[in-house]
Amino acid sequence: MRHPVPTTAGQNDFMVGYLESLSLVERLHRLLLDVIKDEFERVGVLEINSVQALLLFNIGDNEVTAGELKSRGYYQGSNVSYNLKKLVEMGYMHHQRCEIDRRSVRVRLTEQGREIRRIVSELFERHAVGLKEQNVIDEQGIEDISSLLRRVERYWTDQIRYIY
C-alpha cells in the first residue's frame, strides 16, 4: 500500500494549481465541442455531432486508418471506430480495405466531409482573429501555451510508457 508523501506548503500550492489546470483543460475541451455544436446548429447542419466534425477536421486531406488516428492521439478506442463507421454511413467519408492488411480500413473525406471540415476551419479562423483582435492572447502567448501543453503531454506519455 502506498502512503501519501508529506508535502510542504509550496508543494501543496503546486498541487492545487495542477488540479485547477487539469479541470480547465477538461472544461475547455467540452466547451470546444459545444462551440462546434452551436456553429453547426447556426448553419443548419444537424445530422453530425461535434466529435464527428472535429474528427473530419483532424483527418483533413489525409487518408488514414482508425489505428493511425488513435496513435496520433486524436481519439480513443471504440469511439473512433464507431464515429468512422457513422461518418461513412452518412456519406462524409470514403472507406476502403488496405491491400496489404485486409483487416485494416483506410478512410478519407468525401466532398461532403470536406464541406464539414471547411465549416470547422472557418470557425477556428474567426476565433483566432477574434482572440488576437480583442487582445485575449497574442502570438507569444499561444506559443507559450502550446509549448507548456506539449511538455505536459510528453510527461504523461512517459508515465504511461515507463511506470507500469
N, C-alpha and C positions, 0 to 999 in steps of 0.2 A: 504494500500500500504506500502510495506517495504522500508525503506530508507537505503542506504548504511551506514555501520558503519565506522566512521572515522578511518583510520589506521595510525599507526606510521611507521617510516622508517623500523624498524625491522619486523613488520607485513607485510609490502609490500614486503620486500625481501623474506620472507617465502612464500608468495602467488606466487611470481614469480617462486621460486623453486618448489612449489607444482604443478603449471601448467606445468612446464617443465617435472616433474616426470610423470604426467598423460599422456602427449604426448609421452614420452618414452615408457611407458607401452603399449600404443596403437600401437606404431610403432613396438615394439618387437613382439607383438602378430601377426601382419601382416607379419613381417619378418620370424617368425617361420613357418607360413603357406607357405610362398614362399620357404623356405629351404626344407620343406617336399615335396612340389610340384616338385622342382628340383631333389630331390632324386628319386622320382617315375619316372620322365622322364628319368633319368640316367639308371634306372634298367628296363625301358620299360613297366612300369605299367601305362597305360594312362586312363583306364576307371573309376578310382576312384580319387576323389579330396582330397586335403589336409585336409579339415574339416572332411570328412568321415574317412580318415586314422587316424586322431587324435582321433576321436570317437571310432574307433576299438581299438586303443592303450589304451584308458582310460577304456574301458569295460574290456579288458583283459580276465581273466579266470572266470569272474563273470557272473551270469545270472541276468539281471536287467529289469526294466520297464523304459519307457520314463520318467515317473514321478520321478523315483529314480535318473536318470541322471540329470534332472533339479534340484532336491533338493540337489544334491551333488555339484551343481554349475558349472557343465561342459558345459551345453548348455541351450539355451533359447527357450521356447515356440514351435511354429510350426517348427522351424528349426530342432530340434531334431527329431520330428515325421517324417518330410519329409526325412531326411537323413537315419533314421532307415528303413523306407519303401524302399528306393532305395537300401540300403545295403542288405536287404532281397531279393529283386527282382534280384540283381546281384549275389546272392549266397554267400555273405560274412557273413551272419547271419542266424541263425535259429530263428523262432518265434513260440510261442505257447500261446494260451489263458490261463489265470490263472484259476485254478479250482475254487477258492473262488470268485474272482471278474471277471466275464466274459467280462467286458468292458476293462480290463487291459490285455496287451500282454507282455509276458516275452521274452527277446531276449538273445542269446548267440552266440559267434563266431563259424563259421564253420571252417573246416581246411583251406579253402581259406582265411577266415578272420584272422586266427591265423598267416598265412604267411605274411599278410599285417602288423600285429602287430609286427612280428619279424623284418621286414624291418625298421619300425619306431624305434623300440627298439635298433637295431644295430646302426642306425643313431645317436640317443641320446647318446649311449655309446661312439661312436667315438668323438662326441662333448665334452663329459665330459673329456675324456682323453686329447683331444687337448687343452681345456681350461686350464687344470692343467699343462700339459707339456709346454705350451707356456707362463706360468705364467700370464695368463689373470686374473685368480681368484683361490684362494686356498680354502681348506675346511672351514676355519673360515669365509671367505668372502661369501661363499654360505650359511652358517648358518646364518650370519648376514642379508643377503638379504631376505632369507626366513622368518626369524623372523619379520623383518620390514614389509614385504608384508602381513603376517598373521595379524599383528596388524592393518594395514590399512583395510584389509578385515573385521575384527571384527568391526571396527569403522563404515565402510559403512553399514554393515549388521545391526548394531544397529540403524543407521539413518533411514533405511528402515522400521524397526520394530517399532520404537518409536516416530518418528517425526509426522507421519500422523495420 
